[in-house]
């Protein structure tokens, strides 16, 4: 196979041998990253983090650099009355951030080293993703896809946003590792492809258990290939994948969490129940592969038994995990916090424009993949496109129920979109008339995910009232200039908070993580579900019976109450009941057990001291 694209007669443009798919991927991503860094320059200078998880991630990295143990993932500045919160995050994500800061600190100091790492690391991880896409999808029937897929990648908004400067949380890692698993699934069936795929799948789960559906999907694909064909290569791939998944999960869990990680029974992260399920599934898969029955029904039966064994091991080890990772949340936390976390909600609660931008790339990619599959004559090419179709269909279906999985679905939609785009471009170049040729060439650009979604939205907006209303609201919000509306944390307020003696703050939940990042104080609660009890106390103190607010605040050992008058969650609290603590504070008629603390906040941050008993 040559790395030189097809000649222009087949719709392609011949490039020199230096322009390999990997180099083109780096050039395209590099140019896009320079634009992104320039656009975010002011935010980088101010460390304007747009997500609370980025703030908490950096707090975790700072604690690691300050001497907290590698295996100790507790955040002791959150819920200090309860002894801190054991985070469900992985050191895999922390490690490159900490290493970069450690290397740059002697040259630039801690603050500047953090800015440099937070600005550069997400685009660098994105560059690795771009190369992985080019190399992974080059095994498809149309080799030109490897050359153009980086362009489709940078036009995928839901992917791109996870690799923007300052976006240091784990979502970029999830996308990157999912692509590595897909790349191995597209390689010829062999032990090595299965082994590497299983290791990357184990790493994906170590980063976040949110990747479990994707890992299970590719396990099912490997099992289906062997069940249908019974070939030795497919059998080797299945055994390699399941063995590496089970062994890699155990190894990575020990490396990142230590001995405690091997016996913990958490349902929201890789732990003993999931590892037991992987071991059980791998054992039955190995036994099935060794038996290697000739009958199709027998192979399906044995693989079905592997699935039953995995489910049984999971439930036997920790029955609670059968209900999902959020089943134990206090109902008040679900009502006032979790239902407002869009990434965990189904697509139908999203804004109409978001629905369009979610659905269009997946549908275009699925249509392109199906047409490419039909166009293939080689059996191996058809199998690879079938892999893309099944993976995309599964991920797209999941994205309808869990919004956060949209980026993975769009990742698997890229080759189908690219195939359609190449076909449309090649067809357009055969039109003799100049104007129709130009128009047809421009239409080919609509296969780019972002452009296609924008075109559909532009057509539907005048026709759909919900889209028109959303557009009006967006224009109104854009006209309202208030950079600190979400949290009121302007530099003056942060400086004054840091001048106060370090203590425990009670804040609305969404304000907690930014304050952990920006100040020396401890917080009762942040938007992280393992702290459900303190989160419930926080919500009930602000939004519940005002007669119980004081005892809740004192129980959590908070000595300052801090809130932002314009924040969404505080607005929910004060509207919950007219006599709530939040409503009293908003009206500046506080209870007698609170006294005002004057701070120089231009954005309206309010601070109140809890009077001694």
C-alpha positions as a printed NumPy array, in Angstrom:
array([[  0.   ,   0.   ,   0.   ],
       [  1.387,   3.398,  -0.947],
       [  1.068,   6.561,   1.089],
       [  0.643,   8.688,  -2.044],
       [ -2.955,   9.749,  -2.697],
       [ -4.685,   8.775,  -5.929],
       [ -4.286,  10.866,  -9.012],
       [ -6.625,  13.694,  -9.763],
       [ -8.368,  11.672, -12.405],
       [ -9.965,   9.632,  -9.636],
       [-11.006,  12.726,  -7.762],
       [ -7.855,  13.137,  -5.704],
       [ -4.803,  15.409,  -5.801],
       [ -1.39 ,  13.808,  -6.057],
       [  1.021,  15.011,  -3.382],
       [  4.715,  14.423,  -2.905],
       [  5.911,  11.485,  -0.794],
       [  6.727,  13.812,   2.126],
       [  3.014,  14.51 ,   2.676],
       [  2.064,  11.383,   4.594],
       [ -1.3  ,  11.156,   6.397],
       [  0.393,  11.712,   9.769],
       [  2.228,  14.838,   8.616],
       [ -0.858,  16.29 ,   7.004],
       [ -2.774,  15.597,  10.215],
       [ -0.165,  17.471,  12.259],
       [ -0.107,  20.423,   9.843],
       [ -3.896,  20.79 ,   9.788],
       [ -4.233,  20.405,  13.551],
       [ -1.26 ,  22.695,  14.202],
       [ -2.724,  25.535,  12.151],
       [ -6.085,  25.126,  13.853],
       [ -4.407,  25.1  ,  17.281],
       [ -2.561,  28.355,  16.587],
       [ -5.885,  29.974,  15.737],
       [ -7.487,  28.519,  18.873],
       [ -4.667,  29.746,  21.121],
       [ -4.882,  33.204,  19.582],
       [ -8.643,  33.306,  20.064],
       [ -8.276,  32.197,  23.702],
       [ -5.256,  34.389,  24.461],
       [ -7.074,  36.678,  26.868],
       [ -8.733,  33.735,  28.623],
       [ -5.353,  31.981,  28.933],
       [ -3.851,  35.046,  30.561],
       [ -6.739,  35.278,  33.022],
       [ -7.032,  31.481,  33.448],
       [-10.704,  31.854,  32.624],
       [-11.854,  28.257,  33.017],
       [-15.215,  27.533,  31.415],
       [-15.841,  24.252,  33.245],
       [-15.76 ,  23.453,  36.942],
       [-14.094,  20.084,  36.289],
       [-11.063,  21.833,  34.78 ],
       [-10.721,  23.834,  37.996],
       [-10.964,  20.736,  40.191],
       [ -8.552,  18.842,  37.954],
       [ -5.921,  21.515,  38.448],
       [ -6.54 ,  21.527,  42.194],
       [ -5.848,  17.791,  42.166],
       [ -2.648,  18.321,  40.144],
       [ -1.49 ,  21.061,  42.539],
       [ -2.031,  18.763,  45.514],
       [ -0.01 ,  16.038,  43.803],
       [  2.871,  18.442,  43.157],
       [  2.631,  19.676,  46.747],
       [  3.365,  16.198,  48.053],
       [  0.048,  14.352,  48.213],
       [  0.561,  10.657,  47.506],
       [  0.211,   9.272,  43.993],
       [ -2.322,   6.705,  45.23 ],
       [ -4.151,   9.219,  47.422],
       [ -6.88 ,  10.745,  45.275],
       [ -8.812,  12.378,  48.107],
       [ -9.599,  16.095,  47.885],
       [ -9.233,  17.183,  51.503],
       [-10.344,  20.777,  50.919],
       [-13.821,  19.606,  49.954],
       [-16.169,  18.509,  52.752],
       [-13.521,  18.841,  55.469],
       [-16.164,  18.038,  58.118],
       [-16.473,  14.614,  56.518],
       [-12.724,  14.08 ,  56.13 ],
       [-12.536,  15.081,  52.467],
       [-13.833,  13.456,  49.276],
       [-12.242,  10.52 ,  47.455],
       [-12.319,  11.607,  43.806],
       [-13.25 ,   9.111,  41.078],
       [-10.687,  10.536,  38.66 ],
       [ -7.505,   8.971,  37.295],
       [ -3.847,   9.865,  37.692],
       [ -3.471,   9.054,  33.971],
       [ -4.966,  12.483,  33.269],
       [ -3.046,  14.191,  36.081],
       [  0.374,  12.82 ,  35.11 ],
       [  1.193,  14.848,  31.939],
       [ -0.159,  18.041,  33.521],
       [  1.94 ,  17.565,  36.634],
       [  5.029,  16.58 ,  34.621],
       [  4.746,  19.661,  32.403],
       [  4.377,  22.021,  35.351],
       [  7.261,  20.325,  37.15 ],
       [  9.534,  20.791,  34.129],
       [  8.561,  24.41 ,  33.429],
       [  8.363,  25.695,  37.004],
       [ 12.148,  26.318,  37.4  ],
       [ 12.086,  28.423,  34.226],
       [  8.825,  30.338,  34.561],
       [  7.527,  29.908,  38.108],
       [  4.453,  28.001,  39.247],
       [  1.76 ,  30.376,  37.941],
       [  3.213,  30.784,  34.454],
       [  4.051,  27.073,  34.208],
       [  0.4  ,  26.294,  34.893],
       [ -0.743,  28.697,  32.197],
       [  1.638,  27.249,  29.617],
       [  0.67 ,  23.651,  30.364],
       [ -3.053,  24.392,  30.47 ],
       [ -2.813,  26.251,  27.164],
       [ -0.656,  23.741,  25.279],
       [ -1.468,  20.294,  26.622],
       [ -5.059,  19.99 ,  25.291],
       [ -4.015,  20.924,  21.709],
       [ -1.046,  18.532,  21.952],
       [ -3.374,  15.699,  22.958],
       [ -5.596,  16.754,  20.067],
       [ -2.627,  16.483,  17.708],
       [ -2.186,  12.88 ,  18.829],
       [ -5.889,  12.306,  18.127],
       [ -5.554,  13.806,  14.645],
       [ -2.677,  11.454,  13.809],
       [ -4.594,   8.506,  15.289],
       [ -7.574,   9.324,  13.044],
       [ -5.399,   9.531,   9.942],
       [ -3.561,   6.287,  10.677],
       [ -6.59 ,   4.419,  12.   ],
       [ -8.917,   5.228,   9.129],
       [ -6.313,   4.597,   6.412],
       [ -7.296,   0.916,   6.562],
       [-10.652,   1.734,   4.969],
       [-11.339,   1.084,   1.282],
       [-10.814,   4.665,   0.076],
       [ -7.231,   5.51 ,   1.069],
       [ -7.868,   9.217,   0.457],
       [ -9.862,   9.304,   3.708],
       [ -6.613,   9.199,   5.675],
       [ -5.536,  12.466,   4.027],
       [ -8.761,  14.427,   4.445],
       [-10.091,  13.126,   7.778],
       [ -8.024,  15.685,   9.791],
       [ -9.992,  18.436,   8.032],
       [-13.267,  16.769,   9.015],
       [-11.946,  16.39 ,  12.553],
       [-11.279,  20.099,  13.059],
       [-14.773,  20.794,  11.728],
       [-16.381,  18.61 ,  14.414],
       [-17.424,  21.044,  17.112],
       [-18.269,  18.539,  19.842],
       [-14.83 ,  16.969,  19.47 ],
       [-12.882,  20.178,  19.02 ],
       [-14.269,  21.757,  22.173],
       [-12.65 ,  19.037,  24.3  ],
       [ -9.159,  19.949,  23.019],
       [ -9.313,  23.722,  23.279],
       [ -6.715,  25.528,  25.417],
       [ -7.466,  25.305,  29.177],
       [ -9.686,  22.211,  28.713],
       [ -7.586,  19.924,  30.905],
       [-10.221,  17.477,  32.165],
       [-10.53 ,  13.851,  31.041],
       [-12.911,  14.156,  28.078],
       [-10.129,  14.611,  25.523],
       [ -8.486,  11.447,  26.804],
       [-11.753,   9.546,  26.358],
       [-12.02 ,  10.576,  22.709],
       [ -8.354,   9.813,  22.001],
       [ -8.464,   6.341,  23.576],
       [-11.753,   5.504,  21.846],
       [-10.043,   6.28 ,  18.54 ],
       [ -7.136,   3.996,  19.408],
       [ -9.586,   1.165,  20.12 ],
       [-11.327,   1.806,  16.794],
       [ -7.989,   1.827,  14.949],
       [ -7.17 ,  -1.648,  16.246],
       [-10.622,  -2.907,  15.288],
       [ -9.922,  -1.846,  11.687],
       [ -6.633,  -3.747,  11.494],
       [ -6.456,  -7.289,  10.091],
       [ -7.627,  -9.848,  12.643],
       [ -4.72 , -11.072,  14.776],
       [ -3.554, -11.392,  18.371],
       [ -1.68 ,  -8.092,  18.232],
       [ -4.719,  -6.067,  17.11 ],
       [ -6.85 ,  -7.597,  19.856],
       [ -4.16 ,  -7.179,  22.494],
       [ -3.566,  -3.495,  21.739],
       [ -7.284,  -2.833,  21.431],
       [ -7.899,  -4.398,  24.845],
       [ -5.095,  -2.401,  26.458],
       [ -6.431,   0.863,  25.042],
       [ -9.923,  -0.129,  26.211],
       [ -8.588,  -0.774,  29.716],
       [ -6.914,   2.649,  29.693],
       [-10.199,   4.235,  28.585],
       [-11.962,   2.677,  31.571],
       [ -9.162,   3.68 ,  33.925],
       [ -9.658,   7.279,  32.79 ],
       [-13.437,   7.088,  33.177],
       [-16.01 ,   4.333,  33.545],
       [-18.12 ,   6.419,  31.139],
       [-16.229,   4.555,  28.403],
       [-17.78 ,   1.212,  29.39 ],
       [-20.433,   1.198,  26.619],
       [-17.744,   1.812,  23.976],
       [-15.508,  -0.912,  25.435],
       [-18.438,  -3.348,  25.542],
       [-19.382,  -2.413,  21.976],
       [-15.972,  -3.351,  20.591],
       [-15.909,  -6.524,  22.688],
       [-19.237,  -7.41 ,  21.111],
       [-17.866,  -6.649,  17.635],
       [-14.866,  -8.914,  18.175],
       [-17.144, -11.664,  19.497],
       [-19.596, -11.257,  16.599],
       [-16.834, -11.56 ,  13.995],
       [-15.633, -14.858,  15.444],
       [-19.16 , -16.16 ,  15.992],
       [-20.11 , -15.476,  12.371],
       [-16.88 , -16.602,  10.693],
       [-15.165, -19.001,  13.097],
       [-11.794, -17.99 ,  11.652],
       [ -8.556, -18.317,  13.606],
       [ -7.662, -14.645,  13.161],
       [-10.988, -13.501,  14.571],
       [-10.652, -15.962,  17.434],
       [ -7.173, -14.617,  18.209],
       [ -8.428, -11.007,  18.12 ],
       [-11.261, -11.827,  20.549],
       [ -8.963, -13.594,  23.008],
       [ -6.369, -10.829,  22.777],
       [ -8.975,  -8.114,  23.388],
       [-10.653,  -9.819,  26.358],
       [ -7.383, -10.906,  27.951],
       [ -5.782,  -7.469,  27.607],
       [ -8.954,  -5.772,  28.843],
       [ -9.045,  -7.863,  32.014],
       [ -5.299,  -7.844,  32.658],
       [ -4.824,  -4.217,  31.624],
       [ -7.666,  -3.042,  33.856],
       [ -6.134,  -4.761,  36.879],
       [ -2.637,  -3.473,  36.095],
       [ -3.71 ,   0.133,  35.471],
       [ -5.923,   0.116,  38.54 ],
       [ -2.99 ,  -0.939,  40.707],
       [ -0.615,   1.555,  39.092],
       [ -3.004,   4.498,  39.484],
       [ -4.816,   3.661,  42.739],
       [ -2.678,   1.096,  44.533],
       [ -3.849,  -1.975,  46.495],
       [ -6.978,  -0.176,  47.698],
       [ -8.041,   0.249,  44.089],
       [ -8.082,  -3.52 ,  43.587],
       [-10.589,  -4.15 ,  46.381],
       [-12.721,  -0.982,  46.213],
       [-16.315,  -1.447,  45.076],
       [-17.102,   1.957,  43.563],
       [-19.742,   1.939,  40.848],
       [-18.656,   5.257,  39.286],
       [-15.088,   4.257,  38.418],
       [-13.009,   1.235,  37.541],
       [-13.051,  -1.038,  40.609],
       [-13.439,  -4.627,  41.781],
       [-16.97 ,  -5.234,  40.362],
       [-15.956,  -4.251,  36.845],
       [-12.645,  -6.08 ,  36.979],
       [-14.472,  -9.215,  38.166],
       [-16.813,  -8.875,  35.188],
       [-13.897,  -8.568,  32.747],
       [-12.093, -11.574,  34.219],
       [-15.266, -13.697,  34.065],
       [-15.963, -12.669,  30.464],
       [-12.351, -13.316,  29.445],
       [-12.316, -16.755,  31.096],
       [-15.476, -17.911,  29.314],
       [-14.264, -16.373,  26.025],
       [-10.973, -18.261,  26.312],
       [-12.847, -21.493,  27.023],
       [-15.138, -20.89 ,  24.039],
       [-12.177, -20.151,  21.769],
       [-10.374, -23.276,  22.947],
       [-13.444, -25.426,  22.311],
       [-13.834, -23.701,  18.922],
       [-17.119, -25.405,  18.024],
       [-17.899, -25.706,  14.34 ],
       [-21.604, -24.954,  14.749],
       [-22.63 , -21.3  ,  14.483],
       [-25.268, -21.63 ,  17.213],
       [-22.722, -23.145,  19.597],
       [-20.335, -20.199,  19.2  ],
       [-23.168, -17.728,  19.812],
       [-24.315, -19.696,  22.863],
       [-20.842, -19.737,  24.393],
       [-20.361, -16.021,  23.807],
       [-23.783, -15.332,  25.283],
       [-22.623, -17.285,  28.329],
       [-19.602, -14.957,  28.563],
       [-21.945, -11.969,  28.745],
       [-24.049, -13.632,  31.423],
       [-20.911, -14.481,  33.409],
       [-19.742, -10.867,  33.242],
       [-23.101,  -9.513,  34.424],
       [-23.259, -12.113,  37.186],
       [-19.76 , -11.307,  38.433],
       [-20.548,  -7.595,  38.48 ],
       [-23.777,  -7.952,  40.452],
       [-22.34 , -10.586,  42.784],
       [-19.374,  -8.363,  43.643],
       [-21.441,  -5.196,  44.159],
       [-25.22 ,  -5.409,  43.568],
       [-25.574,  -1.623,  43.767],
       [-23.661,  -1.231,  40.478],
       [-26.57 ,  -2.797,  38.61 ],
       [-28.474,   0.446,  39.283],
       [-25.846,   2.724,  37.744],
       [-23.268,   5.086,  39.267],
       [-25.774,   7.796,  40.275],
       [-28.432,   5.631,  41.909],
       [-27.271,   6.543,  45.421],
       [-27.641,  10.309,  44.938],
       [-29.905,  12.11 ,  47.402],
       [-33.18 ,  13.054,  45.627],
       [-32.639,  16.747,  46.409],
       [-29.232,  16.562,  44.698],
       [-30.828,  14.945,  41.659],
       [-33.498,  17.658,  41.526],
       [-31.334,  20.729,  41.992],
       [-28.007,  19.59 ,  40.537],
       [-27.885,  16.417,  38.435],
       [-30.848,  17.284,  36.221],
       [-29.035,  20.499,  35.355],
       [-25.864,  18.704,  34.239],
       [-26.527,  18.599,  30.502],
       [-23.783,  16.1  ,  29.675],
       [-25.553,  13.394,  31.688],
       [-29.037,  14.076,  30.289],
       [-30.81 ,  12.68 ,  27.196],
       [-30.747,  14.607,  23.943],
       [-34.427,  15.551,  24.057],
       [-33.863,  17.919,  26.997],
       [-31.208,  19.84 ,  25.034],
       [-31.754,  23.046,  23.086],
       [-33.169,  22.626,  19.552],
       [-29.992,  23.889,  17.869],
       [-27.933,  21.441,  19.938],
       [-30.145,  18.605,  18.722],
       [-29.392,  19.543,  15.117],
       [-25.656,  19.75 ,  15.711],
       [-25.747,  16.36 ,  17.457],
       [-27.866,  14.482,  14.935],
       [-26.699,  15.783,  11.559],
       [-23.028,  14.608,  11.685],
       [-24.048,  11.161,  12.974],
       [-26.694,  10.727,  10.277],
       [-24.415,  11.967,   7.481],
       [-21.59 ,   9.742,   8.707],
       [-23.898,   6.741,   8.937],
       [-25.253,   7.322,   5.436],
       [-21.728,   7.666,   4.038],
       [-20.509,   4.534,   5.795],
       [-23.442,   2.476,   4.509],
       [-22.907,   3.706,   0.934],
       [-19.165,   3.004,   1.209],
       [-19.942,  -0.508,   2.457],
       [-22.253,  -1.105,  -0.5  ],
       [-19.586,   0.209,  -2.874],
       [-16.926,  -2.255,  -1.69 ],
       [-16.122,  -5.445,  -3.544],
       [-13.332,  -6.692,  -1.271],
       [-14.503,  -8.727,   1.749],
       [-11.944,  -7.139,   4.119],
       [-13.048,  -3.637,   3.115],
       [-16.679,  -4.554,   3.674],
       [-15.855,  -5.891,   7.144],
       [-14.06 ,  -2.675,   8.06 ],
       [-16.933,  -0.48 ,   6.914],
       [-19.331,  -2.777,   8.772],
       [-17.222,  -2.162,  11.893],
       [-17.568,   1.592,  11.409],
       [-21.327,   1.262,  10.836],
       [-21.931,  -0.815,  13.963],
       [-19.669,   1.347,  16.149],
       [-21.25 ,   4.56 ,  14.881],
       [-24.803,   3.231,  15.193],
       [-24.137,   2.124,  18.776],
       [-22.444,   5.363,  19.803],
       [-25.094,   7.498,  18.079],
       [-27.896,   5.598,  19.797],
       [-26.152,   6.071,  23.135],
       [-25.782,   9.811,  22.473],
       [-29.575,  10.078,  22.369],
       [-29.713,   9.026,  26.019],
       [-26.443,  10.439,  27.392],
       [-25.354,  13.755,  25.89 ],
       [-21.693,  13.381,  26.856],
       [-21.2  ,  10.532,  24.359],
       [-21.866,  12.783,  21.346],
       [-18.162,  13.388,  20.738],
       [-17.462,   9.643,  20.414],
       [-20.345,   9.215,  17.974],
       [-19.012,  12.083,  15.844],
       [-15.528,  10.57 ,  15.984],
       [-16.881,   7.364,  14.437],
       [-18.899,   9.423,  11.915],
       [-15.774,  11.045,  10.431],
       [-14.907,   8.379,   7.838],
       [-18.468,   8.215,   6.492],
       [-18.629,  12.003,   6.231],
       [-15.226,  12.058,   4.523],
       [-16.21 ,   9.34 ,   2.042],
       [-19.351,  11.261,   1.082],
       [-17.373,  14.488,   0.794],
       [-14.786,  12.909,  -1.478],
       [-17.46 ,  11.405,  -3.712],
       [-19.361,  14.699,  -3.914],
       [-16.145,  16.586,  -4.712],
       [-15.104,  14.106,  -7.417],
       [-18.551,  14.249,  -8.985],
       [-18.56 ,  18.063,  -8.896],
       [-15.199,  18.262, -10.69 ],
       [-16.637,  16.363, -13.662],
       [-19.244,  19.075, -14.375],
       [-18.258,  20.984, -17.49 ],
       [-20.057,  24.286, -16.801],
       [-18.143,  26.629, -14.508],
       [-20.916,  27.971, -12.275],
       [-22.629,  24.618, -11.65 ],
       [-19.198,  23.079, -10.973],
       [-18.397,  25.75 ,  -8.371],
       [-21.806,  25.379,  -6.723],
       [-21.529,  21.591,  -6.631],
       [-18.024,  21.814,  -5.158],
       [-19.329,  24.147,  -2.449],
       [-22.143,  21.703,  -1.707],
       [-19.525,  18.993,  -1.113],
       [-18.264,  21.077,   1.815],
       [-21.599,  20.49 ,   3.568],
       [-20.379,  17.005,   4.453],
       [-18.052,  18.713,   6.949],
       [-19.882,  18.19 ,  10.293],
       [-20.002,  21.806,  11.423],
       [-20.933,  23.265,   8.028],
       [-23.593,  20.645,   7.39 ],
       [-25.182,  21.224,  10.799],
       [-25.143,  24.984,  10.32 ],
       [-26.782,  24.625,   6.909],
       [-29.566,  22.436,   8.291],
       [-30.104,  24.857,  11.187],
       [-30.244,  27.819,   8.782],
       [-32.897,  26.084,   6.681],
       [-35.022,  24.96 ,   9.64 ],
       [-34.827,  28.053,  11.859],
       [-37.363,  30.143,   9.893],
       [-39.718,  27.141,   9.815],
       [-39.506,  25.894,  13.437],
       [-40.772,  28.266,  16.184],
       [-38.572,  26.67 ,  18.881],
       [-35.455,  27.357,  16.82 ],
       [-36.5  ,  30.967,  16.212],
       [-37.119,  31.525,  19.943],
       [-33.767,  30.023,  20.858],
       [-31.998,  32.273,  18.359],
       [-33.681,  35.337,  19.899],
       [-32.664,  34.297,  23.418],
       [-29.084,  33.717,  22.278],
       [-28.938,  37.197,  20.736],
       [-30.285,  38.745,  23.948],
       [-27.737,  36.901,  26.109],
       [-24.905,  37.9  ,  23.783],
       [-25.914,  41.547,  24.059],
       [-25.773,  41.326,  27.857],
       [-22.129,  42.023,  28.674],
       [-21.293,  40.387,  32.007],
       [-18.185,  38.252,  31.915],
       [-18.675,  37.197,  35.531],
       [-22.392,  36.382,  35.497],
       [-21.853,  32.671,  36.148],
       [-19.691,  32.965,  39.281],
       [-18.913,  36.667,  40.077],
       [-15.221,  35.772,  40.506],
       [-13.571,  38.918,  39.213],
       [ -9.902,  39.445,  40.21 ],
       [-10.785,  41.94 ,  42.967],
       [-13.142,  39.478,  44.664],
       [-10.591,  36.656,  44.461],
       [ -7.886,  38.889,  45.957],
       [-10.113,  39.917,  48.879],
       [-11.179,  36.327,  49.546],
       [ -7.53 ,  35.317,  49.724],
       [ -6.862,  38.085,  52.242],
       [ -9.353,  36.465,  54.619],
       [ -8.124,  33.811,  57.01 ],
       [ -8.372,  30.343,  55.436],
       [-11.61 ,  28.703,  56.509],
       [-14.531,  26.599,  55.274],
       [-16.923,  28.215,  52.789],
       [-20.522,  27.283,  52.166],
       [-21.347,  28.165,  48.548],
       [-23.86 ,  27.142,  45.904],
       [-22.548,  23.919,  44.4  ],
       [-21.3  ,  25.258,  41.059],
       [-19.185,  27.944,  42.748],
       [-17.26 ,  25.42 ,  44.834],
       [-14.672,  24.125,  42.336],
       [-13.592,  27.577,  41.052],
       [-13.02 ,  28.685,  44.645],
       [-10.922,  25.58 ,  45.349],
       [ -8.809,  26.577,  42.344],
       [ -8.577,  30.323,  43.035],
       [ -8.379,  30.528,  46.829],
       [ -6.819,  28.92 ,  49.899],
       [-10.211,  28.123,  51.437],
       [-11.956,  24.787,  51.856],
       [-15.464,  24.164,  50.536],
       [-18.435,  22.246,  51.855],
       [-19.395,  20.993,  48.387],
       [-18.386,  21.127,  44.737],
       [-20.249,  19.667,  41.728],
       [-18.873,  16.154,  42.191],
       [-21.344,  13.417,  43.019],
       [-19.285,  11.406,  45.504],
       [-19.857,  14.239,  47.945],
       [-23.616,  13.686,  47.794],
       [-24.26 ,  14.112,  51.532],
       [-22.56 ,  17.51 ,  51.742],
       [-24.162,  18.543,  48.455],
       [-27.574,  17.731,  49.921],
       [-26.771,  19.74 ,  53.082],
       [-25.725,  22.692,  50.907],
       [-28.918,  22.646,  48.855],
       [-31.147,  22.252,  51.907],
       [-29.339,  25.088,  53.68 ],
       [-29.884,  27.472,  50.757],
       [-33.221,  26.263,  49.38 ],
       [-34.913,  24.357,  52.201],
       [-36.543,  25.183,  55.509],
       [-34.835,  28.371,  56.771],
       [-35.274,  27.229,  60.367],
       [-32.864,  24.352,  59.669],
       [-30.315,  26.33 ,  57.665],
       [-28.189,  27.425,  60.617],
       [-27.79 ,  23.907,  62.026],
       [-26.844,  22.578,  58.556],
       [-24.228,  25.3  ,  58.081],
       [-22.704,  24.712,  61.513],
       [-22.746,  20.945,  61.047],
       [-20.561,  21.416,  57.978],
       [-18.203,  23.68 ,  60.001],
       [-18.631,  26.553,  57.54 ],
       [-17.754,  30.011,  58.857],
       [-18.4  ,  31.987,  55.649],
       [-21.35 ,  31.883,  53.274],
       [-20.388,  33.001,  49.747],
       [-22.675,  33.298,  46.734],
       [-23.052,  34.945,  43.332],
       [-26.373,  36.736,  42.903],
       [-26.554,  36.038,  39.146],
       [-25.502,  32.366,  39.157],
       [-27.966,  29.823,  37.784],
       [-27.903,  27.475,  40.755],
       [-28.329,  30.293,  43.29 ],
       [-31.326,  31.488,  41.272],
       [-32.841,  28.005,  41.571],
       [-32.291,  28.04 ,  45.332],
       [-33.906,  31.417,  45.956],
       [-36.925,  30.558,  43.803],
       [-37.438,  27.202,  45.524],
       [-39.298,  28.866,  48.394],
       [-39.908,  32.51 ,  49.218],
       [-38.538,  32.303,  52.763],
       [-35.41 ,  30.247,  52.002],
       [-31.966,  31.388,  53.108],
       [-31.087,  32.092,  49.464],
       [-34.177,  34.289,  49.083],
       [-33.341,  36.163,  52.294],
       [-29.749,  36.769,  51.206],
       [-30.836,  37.89 ,  47.752],
       [-33.22 ,  40.393,  49.345],
       [-30.42 ,  41.48 ,  51.725],
       [-32.54 ,  40.544,  54.752],
       [-30.27 ,  37.885,  56.257],
       [-31.007,  35.925,  59.449],
       [-29.473,  37.144,  62.683],
       [-26.786,  34.447,  62.702],
       [-25.109,  35.986,  59.62 ],
       [-23.235,  39.27 ,  59.265],
       [-21.987,  40.916,  56.075],
       [-18.311,  40.881,  55.087],
       [-17.262,  43.714,  52.812],
       [-15.183,  42.716,  49.794],
       [-14.172,  44.654,  46.679],
       [-16.238,  42.673,  44.168],
       [-17.152,  44.472,  40.973],
       [-19.246,  41.495,  39.831],
       [-21.527,  41.191,  42.853],
       [-20.001,  38.362,  44.899],
       [-21.524,  38.384,  48.402],
       [-19.793,  37.153,  51.547],
       [-21.428,  36.622,  54.942],
       [-19.794,  35.524,  58.181],
       [-21.435,  32.967,  60.464],
       [-21.611,  34.535,  63.928],
       [-20.14 ,  32.468,  66.761],
       [-22.694,  30.538,  68.778]])
